[in-house]
């Protein structure tokens, strides 16, 4: 795939641009010029909003898995613990064989899943089966759109690893296909179900922050080894080569999702405008040159030039006058952080630094609450999911149990005929930061772009998400 037109900003230009950030974003200054990102496709008569549309209700959810590699290969047992796996697919036959054996060893089902591994298009046979209710997609990003589209068009709900697509037109198409087929298309955003993130959400709903003003979130994680160069992914090069295609925040959703949920994005507020900046793309070429583990025969020497900056920051303003600072850096030496923060008129929290300061709780000495004081405050606002599932989350794991909790909750919502916590409109808004940041970075000066309203006006409606009380669930009686 040929790299798109791009601009690599100089340090001098970035410093100069930083001076005019307020004016460029329309904060006390000019507003953004019209741009193609605000384009909204004409709704076909067959397309009806999926806002507040519940799942049908299922006695037992039947799941098909597409992609059994670094991510999907660790989620199989979690899905098998809460649903019936009827089919699995991967381009590597050994992965299919391994997954089927693991599922049967678990002992939760008597019939082996059917395996598909006859090439890149074999997933099409899986999605056509009539014994699947939900399809889980965990393949390289360039396949997410095709596989999610095929799943819905063949009558299946689909949960997609991040992102649903890195391209704006494809994101819009998935929204429209969901509206036409009446099937849900959702990000399986596990971080929204992590315990501290849900506790933060409950603290917001309890009014501890007052009126929310701003927040931050994103993904800062040194992936150079083993993920970008060390073969942890299959094919080895797939994620690295996205850095040759787009100058963008490729993977911002892990921190952005929880902050967006806390702010009620698509439930009374929405993303309005975005402006992005990026550093120079230096780290990957330097790593390839200097690290002795990257030999002369390594596939990275066949890569096109890396055009995506090592560090990206963008500011997303909202219709209610808030803003979110979104961070992304997978190329630089840096300890892992999601940069998750929230600030309101009554105080602030920083999840990654594990500290909080809230006037609503009597904090008035300009000293962060950390350690036991911090954890004690969060524990008072525990989400009902975690005490209920703590033992199972510990058993099935995945990012401290958050992976299991997210999968359990999705399947529970399907069984009980409830609406999804994260719907296609949330998924579209969060993922749109990828192509919109790329668009914003195309010009030499800071270039704000409009964020489409994927809900077509229904973002103004209050509707439930993580704030719903624990439902009556026959499968959990007596737990």
ChimeraX attribute file (.defattr): number of C-alpha atoms within 10 A of each C-alpha:
attribute: neighborCount
match mode: 1-to-1
recipient: residues
	/A:1	8
	/A:2	7
	/A:3	16
	/A:4	13
	/A:5	11
	/A:6	17
	/A:7	16
	/A:8	17
	/A:9	20
	/A:10	13
	/A:11	12
	/A:12	9
	/A:13	12
	/A:14	17
	/A:15	10
	/A:16	13
	/A:17	18
	/A:18	14
	/A:19	10
	/A:20	13
	/A:21	19
	/A:22	13
	/A:23	14
	/A:24	21
	/A:25	22
	/A:26	14
	/A:27	12
	/A:28	9
	/A:29	12
	/A:30	11
	/A:31	14
	/A:32	17
	/A:33	10
	/A:34	11
	/A:35	14
	/A:36	10
	/A:37	17
	/A:38	14
	/A:39	13
	/A:40	13
	/A:41	11
	/A:42	8
	/A:43	13
	/A:44	10
	/A:45	7
	/A:46	11
	/A:47	16
	/A:48	15
	/A:49	18
	/A:50	22
	/A:51	18
	/A:52	12
	/A:53	16
	/A:54	17
	/A:55	18
	/A:56	13
	/A:57	15
	/A:58	15
	/A:59	10
	/A:60	14
	/A:61	20
	/A:62	20
	/A:63	26
	/A:64	31
	/A:65	31
	/A:66	27
	/A:67	25
	/A:68	24
	/A:69	21
	/A:70	14
	/A:71	14
	/A:72	19
	/A:73	18
	/A:74	16
	/A:75	21
	/A:76	21
	/A:77	21
	/A:78	22
	/A:79	24
	/A:80	20
	/A:81	19
	/A:82	20
	/A:83	22
	/A:84	22
	/A:85	29
	/A:86	23
	/A:87	24
	/A:88	26
	/A:89	29
	/A:90	28
	/A:91	21
	/A:92	17
	/A:93	15
	/A:94	10
	/A:95	19
	/A:96	26
	/A:97	18
	/A:98	12
	/A:99	24
	/A:100	19
	/A:101	13
	/A:102	14
	/A:103	23
	/A:104	17
	/A:105	11
	/A:106	11
	/A:107	10
	/A:108	15
	/A:109	16
	/A:110	9
	/A:111	11
	/A:112	14
	/A:113	23
	/A:114	15
	/A:115	22
	/A:116	23
	/A:117	18
	/A:118	13
	/A:119	12
	/A:120	13
	/A:121	13
	/A:122	16
	/A:123	25
	/A:124	16
	/A:125	10
	/A:126	25
	/A:127	26
	/A:128	15
	/A:129	15
	/A:130	10
	/A:131	16
	/A:132	23
	/A:133	22
	/A:134	27
	/A:135	26
	/A:136	26
	/A:137	29
	/A:138	26
	/A:139	25
	/A:140	17
	/A:141	19
	/A:142	16
	/A:143	15
	/A:144	22
	/A:145	21
	/A:146	15
	/A:147	24
	/A:148	27
	/A:149	20
	/A:150	19
	/A:151	28
	/A:152	24
	/A:153	18
	/A:154	17
	/A:155	19
	/A:156	27
	/A:157	24
	/A:158	26
	/A:159	25
	/A:160	24
	/A:161	21
	/A:162	26
	/A:163	28
	/A:164	30
	/A:165	27
	/A:166	27
	/A:167	19
	/A:168	18
	/A:169	15
	/A:170	17
	/A:171	24
	/A:172	21
	/A:173	17
	/A:174	26
	/A:175	23
	/A:176	23
	/A:177	22
	/A:178	25
	/A:179	23
	/A:180	19
	/A:181	19
	/A:182	22
	/A:183	25
	/A:184	27
	/A:185	31
	/A:186	28
	/A:187	24
	/A:188	25
	/A:189	24
	/A:190	21
	/A:191	22
	/A:192	28
	/A:193	24
	/A:194	21
	/A:195	22
	/A:196	20
	/A:197	23
	/A:198	25
	/A:199	21
	/A:200	27
	/A:201	24
	/A:202	20
	/A:203	19
	/A:204	19
	/A:205	16
	/A:206	11
	/A:207	13
	/A:208	20
	/A:209	24
	/A:210	18
	/A:211	15
	/A:212	22
	/A:213	19
	/A:214	21
	/A:215	25
	/A:216	24
	/A:217	26
	/A:218	28
	/A:219	23
	/A:220	25
	/A:221	17
	/A:222	18
	/A:223	20
	/A:224	18
	/A:225	15
	/A:226	12
	/A:227	19
	/A:228	21
	/A:229	23
	/A:230	15
	/A:231	13
	/A:232	15
	/A:233	19
	/A:234	17
	/A:235	10
	/A:236	17
	/A:237	20
	/A:238	17
	/A:239	19
	/A:240	21
	/A:241	20
	/A:242	20
	/A:243	23
	/A:244	18
	/A:245	20
	/A:246	25
	/A:247	31
	/A:248	32
	/A:249	33
	/A:250	25
	/A:251	22
	/A:252	27
	/A:253	31
	/A:254	21
	/A:255	26
	/A:256	27
	/A:257	27
	/A:258	26
	/A:259	25
	/A:260	25
	/A:261	21
	/A:262	22
	/A:263	27
	/A:264	20
	/A:265	23
	/A:266	25
	/A:267	18
	/A:268	15
	/A:269	20
	/A:270	29
	/A:271	26
	/A:272	19
	/A:273	22
	/A:274	26
	/A:275	26
	/A:276	27
	/A:277	25
	/A:278	26
	/A:279	17
	/A:280	17
	/A:281	21
	/A:282	15
	/A:283	18
	/A:284	23
	/A:285	14
	/A:286	10
	/A:287	17
	/A:288	18
	/A:289	13
	/A:290	11
	/A:291	11
	/A:292	9
	/A:293	12
	/A:294	17
	/A:295	13
	/A:296	11
	/A:297	8
	/A:298	13
	/A:299	12
	/A:300	19
	/A:301	14
	/A:302	10
	/A:303	12
	/A:304	14
	/A:305	15
	/A:306	22
	/A:307	23
	/A:308	28
	/A:309	26
	/A:310	22
	/A:311	20
	/A:312	25
	/A:313	20
	/A:314	24
	/A:315	21
	/A:316	26
	/A:317	23
	/A:318	19
	/A:319	14
	/A:320	15
	/A:321	14
	/A:322	19
	/A:323	21
	/A:324	24
	/A:325	21
	/A:326	26
	/A:327	26
	/A:328	27
	/A:329	26
	/A:330	25
	/A:331	25
	/A:332	18
	/A:333	13
	/A:334	12
	/A:335	8
	/A:336	14
	/A:337	19
	/A:338	22
	/A:339	23
	/A:340	25
	/A:341	23
	/A:342	24
	/A:343	20
	/A:344	19
	/A:345	15
	/A:346	19
	/A:347	20
	/A:348	23
	/A:349	22
	/A:350	18
	/A:351	19
	/A:352	13
	/A:353	12
	/A:354	14
	/A:355	18
	/A:356	23
	/A:357	23
	/A:358	21
	/A:359	16
	/A:360	14
	/A:361	12
	/A:362	9
	/A:363	15
	/A:364	11
	/A:365	8
	/A:366	9
	/A:367	10
	/A:368	18
	/A:369	18
	/A:370	15
	/A:371	10
	/A:372	9
	/A:373	13
	/A:374	17
	/A:375	15
	/A:376	12
	/A:377	17
	/A:378	20
	/A:379	14
	/A:380	11
	/A:381	18
	/A:382	19
	/A:383	26
	/A:384	14
	/A:385	18
	/A:386	19
	/A:387	11
	/A:388	14
	/A:389	16
	/A:390	16
	/A:391	12
	/A:392	16
	/A:393	22
	/A:394	14
	/A:395	13
	/A:396	20
	/A:397	18
	/A:398	16
	/A:399	13
	/A:400	14
	/A:401	22
	/A:402	23
	/A:403	24
	/A:404	28
	/A:405	27
	/A:406	22
	/A:407	21
	/A:408	21
	/A:409	16
	/A:410	20
	/A:411	22
	/A:412	22
	/A:413	20
	/A:414	23
	/A:415	19
	/A:416	18
	/A:417	16
	/A:418	17
	/A:419	21
	/A:420	24
	/A:421	19
	/A:422	21
	/A:423	22
	/A:424	27
	/A:425	26
	/A:426	22
	/A:427	26
	/A:428	28
	/A:429	24
	/A:430	23
	/A:431	27
	/A:432	28
	/A:433	31
	/A:434	23
	/A:435	22
	/A:436	26
	/A:437	27
	/A:438	27
	/A:439	23
	/A:440	25
	/A:441	27
	/A:442	20
	/A:443	13
	/A:444	15
	/A:445	17
	/A:446	22
	/A:447	22
	/A:448	27
	/A:449	26
	/A:450	22
	/A:451	22
	/A:452	22
	/A:453	19
	/A:454	24
	/A:455	19
	/A:456	12
	/A:457	10
	/A:458	17
	/A:459	20
	/A:460	16
	/A:461	12
	/A:462	13
	/A:463	16
	/A:464	15
	/A:465	15
	/A:466	17
	/A:467	16
	/A:468	11
	/A:469	11
	/A:470	10
	/A:471	10
	/A:472	9
	/A:473	11
	/A:474	8
	/A:475	10
	/A:476	8
	/A:477	7
	/A:478	5
	/A:479	6
